[in-house]
Amino acid sequence: MALSVSQCDILLNLLNENNVKAHTLEAITNDLHKKFEQVDYFKVGSCLVMLLQQDLLEEPEQRLTAVTLLHELYRGEAIENTPFANVFIHLLHPPEQQSNVGAPKLEYPGQLPKLTAPEKNFVAQLISDVPKDAILKKTAAQIINSDNVAPTNIDLSAIQLALAEKQSELPHTCRSVIPAVIPFPEKQTNSYAIETDKKDDYIQKLLTTDSLYRIYQPEFVTLAPPLLNCKDEPVWLNVTSPKEHTIAYDTTMCIPNMAGQEARQLMTKAYKAALSLQQQQQLLNELDNDSKLVYHIGLTPSKLPELVENNPLIAIEVLLKLMQSKQITEYFSVLVNMEMSLHSMEVVNRLTTTVDLPTEFVHLYISNCISTCETIKDRYMQNRLVRLVCVFLQSLIRNKIINVQELFIEVQAFCIEFSRIREAAALFRLLKQLESGELGLSMSPPSSIKGKLEGCK
């Protein structure tokens, strides 16, 4: 059921041009929560989206206020769990549309307005985890006219992944819908223009009708079955021998497929603690059986460090299956910049011996390892990490994973600085043998350095 006429008037008064320019976003949001019950939040949000889609809010301050109210309706909840999460994804990353000559102002039904750089920066802060008290104490005009034009970098991958999972559970007919209310195309004449004095009546009728929630979706069409020839009845209608005919019952009917759910549960445990061998094998088997399951188990780049530290073998297999993903560079970036440890080295070493990693990725990881060793204050921990790095570098050099000439000066300086450590001295001798040509390295088969690294603990 849509909003009543009185509720519609209250909402439009909150978005009135004079009101949004005179009051802060926090004050308008507080008025919204005072004047509407929680049971009406979805209806209010649907009206706000409609006003944005149909370009019925003339001033940019009104549009920004509408976006803020849409978010604050469900304050305190995770953005991916709210019914209007997709709106904020489209505002920050609008779908690309081909521009044709004579195309209408709204290029597709339900298109949201394009935001300016300061507005995008504000929306990004709005849906992030940063405190919002400071930004809500400003007016919409102050935000629009601010000098902060660089959009805040925010990782939307987790939100997009959660929405994609929900979307994949819907049938295709539900995913291919358009709203029942679409804008008039712009014409050369003003035959379709809305008269200013009638605009308020038009908006009120639009927001108080149930058509606001209606959609058009493709009809599921099937061929009509052929007519039965009554002269020759099928055999199964005339059962004469019960021994020849048995009831066929599908025992798997109505039993949900729990493979994906079990995999997600195991991944949730894998972030917090090491899995048992049986659990690891079960998870790997499910990932092998369904090549697309790896995209639906909830792994995001921000969760990768936890998985590497608790279950490095699982991290290796998952990263190998994500090599064709568009987000693989984000996973690499997180892996490079995470805290150096035995497990992170093992993951990097395994990846380098299995697939061709970008050279700059491997070099950056080595530089970060060297930098960590140089800056750590604890002498015992420093010695331990230096030994780990030296064994790791020897493995990469002997397997010809890296071209040591590109890092020769940096690695040589590292060996000289920690020459008191046996492994650093051994690495320095290896570098000198390579430099003089005394050592001819041949390609050795990929091997795990876990045993060697554990010996340096």
C-alpha positions, 0 to 999 in steps of 0.5 A: 500500500502506498503513502497516504496523501497526508504522509506524502505532504509531510515527505514533500515538505521535508524536501522543500527547497527552502527547508533543505537550504535552511536546515542541516541534514541531521535536523531533516533526518531527525524530523523524518524519524519523528514523523514516520513509523518504522513500518512506513520506511520501505514506502518512504524509501520507494517514494524517494527513489521514484523522485530521484528516478523521475527527476522530480527534484529540481535543485541539487540540494533536494536530490542530495537530501533525498539520498541522505534520507534514503540511507538514514531510514535504515541507520545502524544496519549493514548497507548490503542488508537494506532494500535500497543498497543497489541505489548507492552502488548505481550512484557511485558507479552508474552503469555505462550507456551508449549515447545516441543522437536524439536519445532521451534525457533518461537513457533507460527506465529507472536511471538515477541522477549523476552525482558531482565529485563532492556529492560522490565523496559524501555518498561514499562516506555515508555508506562507509564505516566512518563516523557520520556525525560531522558530515550530517551536521552540514547543509546540502549546499555546504557539501555540494559547494565544498572543495573536497572533490576527490572521491573517497576510496571505499571498497564496494566489493563486499556489498556487490558480492552480497547483492550478487548472491541475492540476485543469483537466487532469483529466477531469470524472469524476476531479474529481467523487469522494468518499473511500471512508471517510466518517464516521457521521452523528451520531444521538440515541442512541450506537449509532454512537459508538466505545467509548473502549477500542476507539478505538485498534484502530479507528484502527489498522485504518483507517490500515493498510487499502488502503481509505484510498486508495480513492475513489468516482467517477461511472461514465461511462455510455454508451448501448448501440449498436443491434444490427446488422441482418445482412441488410443489411450496411453499404456500407463492409463491402463495398468494391467500388471502391477509387477511391471509398473512401479512408482518412481519417486525422486528422493532428492526432490525438495531437498535443498543443495547444501554444498554452497552453504556448507562451503560458506560455513567452512570459510567462515571458520577458516578466517578464525582458526585452522581447519582440520584435515577433514574439513580442509579436504571437504572444502577443497572437494566442493570447490573442485566440484563447482568451478563457480562456487569460489565466487559465492563463498564470501571471500573478499580481499579484506578477509584474505590476510585472516585466511592466509594466517589460519589456513594457507593451503586453502588460501593458495587453492582459492587464489589459484581458482580466482586467477581469472577473476577481475578482482585478482589484482586486488587480492594480490595487492592485499597479499603484498601489503599484509604483515610478513609471516611464514604463512604469507611467504609460503602462499607467495612461494606456492603461487610463484611456482604454479602460475606466472605472477606479475613481476612488479607484484613479486618485487614489491613483496620482496621489498616489503619483506626487506623493509620489515626486517630493517624497521623491526625493533625486537632483536630476536624477532628481527633475526628470525624474520631475516632468516625467513627472508633469506631462505625465501629469496634463495628458493626464488633465485634457485627456481629462477622465479625472479631475475636477481639482477633487477634486485641485486643492489637492494638484496646485496645491501640487505645481506651486508647489513645482516651479515652476522646471520648465517642465512644472510651470509649464505645468500650473499655467497649465492649472489656473488656466485651468480655475479661471477658466473660460477654457478649455473642454475638449472630450472628445478621443479617447483617445491614448497619452502615450508619445511625450510622456513619452519627450520628458521623459526 
